[in-house]
Amino acid sequence: MSGADTPPSPDGLPILGHGVAFSRNPVKAMESWAEYGDVVHLQFLGESMYLVTHPDLIKQILVEEQHKFTIGPEQQETFAGVEDHAMTTATGDQWRRLRRAAHPAFTRERIAEYGDRMAAVTAQFVDEWDDGEQFDLHAEMRRLTVQILGETLLNEDLRGQEDVVIDAADALVDRTNFRRPGQLLPDWIPTPTDRRFRRTVQRLDTLVDEIVEERQGATGEASDDVCAVLLAAHREGDLTLTEVKQNLVAFLLAGHESPSGVLTRVWYLLERHPDVYESLCDEYNRVVSDDRPGIEQYDALEYTQRVVAETLRLYPPTTGVNRQAIESITLDGYELPEGARFLIPQWVPHRDERFWDAPETFDPDRWERNIDRPEYAYFPFSGGPRGCPGNDFARQELTLMLATMVGRVDLDVVADDQLTFIPSVQLRPATNINAEVRRAG
């Protein structure tokens, strides 16, 4: 526990504070700031923020005293105009109502029912690749995850419409990019980035509107997808139709962005660790007897799950979690006021040598070793009541996607350089990562 009156603060620039360093390289900036302490005071354009990186303090904010916090205004500003009535930005009673209505779609039992479709869509997608074909790996993984979401979220074939989701996600990331021109302009001044954002979001809204309207008028066999669960809540009076649609939009955006980025980084790491790739192939040959893995093999794909977990440790999906105190709090001995804002990055505790042996090393086997470490030394999908509702969905999806791909192809992956990231809400690679298909023998 600190004995100082106020948290330490690294040197920053006049007016801009620590924003320039963050915009240049967000993960390196957070790593360097964390060296000052477990709670560090930062300034972004005159606004105070506290970087919190110790697992016990993270658990205090996200779990133990979560009632003293709400989502940070940064999160609401990020998704304004696209997810205003979604769980992403909702607070208080509205958030609790939305979470309760969506819960039946994300129980372990319901998620397991999606497993065979996840693998089937992946197999069909991969089988369309030609031997020797080359492509942007992240772009292909995004198309794949959109198709999987179409099947599981909407019971809809989205082949040929992937760009409607992808373009909106790109516009959202561009709008939150701290390097973009116009970032410092008032919100009422339109910029090309803002206009593109509104245009692409409108296309996505229209797509979801059409699907929902069609589903409302359908009289056939009942479906068990996420859209069906939300529409049932609407019929029972628990959700407005706007809330149904905007939560589907939110699931489409986040549900394709995070898994596609993780799977891209998995293949990036496998190229550099051929022994891990060979172990994946060995497990596939030992566990999977049919044309592709199914939900019956999920638990037995232990090594594949460890590869996914280790990739999530090294490269979490987002830059961090934002919270704001709704009353004064004591954190690590510091008395912090009501309204204090917090940035809680996964990157720093995921690589903290106090909690991890050789933290920079890609080592899937670390997950079979029984190591006593704080719970929130690892929280790739956030945590506590506001943790990602699709956490188990994403882990199952990534495991079955990876196993299906390993059983069908090898990818020769080439990156321009070491991974760097766009300074935005998503930890999206700025590095070009390309792949060439080699058919598995």
Helices and strands as residue ranges (DSSP letters): H 19-24, H 26-34, E 39-44, E 47-52, H 55-59, I 60-64, G 66-68, E 69-71, H 73-78, H 92-102, G 103-106, H 108-127, E 134-136, H 137-153, H 162-175, H 192-217, H 226-235, H 241-272, H 274-287, G 295-297, H 302-314, E 321-325, E 329-331, E 334-336, E 341-344, H 347-350, G 364-368, G 375-377, H 391-406, E 409-415, E 433-439
